[in-house]
């Protein structure tokens, strides 16, 4: 197992929480988690990136995205909203108020 994947799995097992017990994650951390999920280079995604242009964005990535959001933000996003998304920004909007800053 690669070190990056190992560290990601550890991080997913021990989420960072703020004072009120909610998991905290910024917009940029959220996008970075999507990059980790898709196993693509950090910094390669922007809000304007079209999902259909990402080779690894497929049905398995959607399932992984649901698990990532549930694990990191504490809610299960609607699969319908995810599959209706066209850009990374659309995925960020799904997380909405669960993100900081």
CORPE-V74196 format. One line per field, one symbol per residue. ss: DSSP state (h for helix, s for strand, l for the rest). Layout:
ss = ???
//
This chain:
ss = llhhhhhhhhhhhlllslllllsllshhhhhhhhhhhhlllllllllllshhhlllllhhhhhhhhhhhhhhhlllllhhhhhlllshhhhhhhhhhhlsl
//
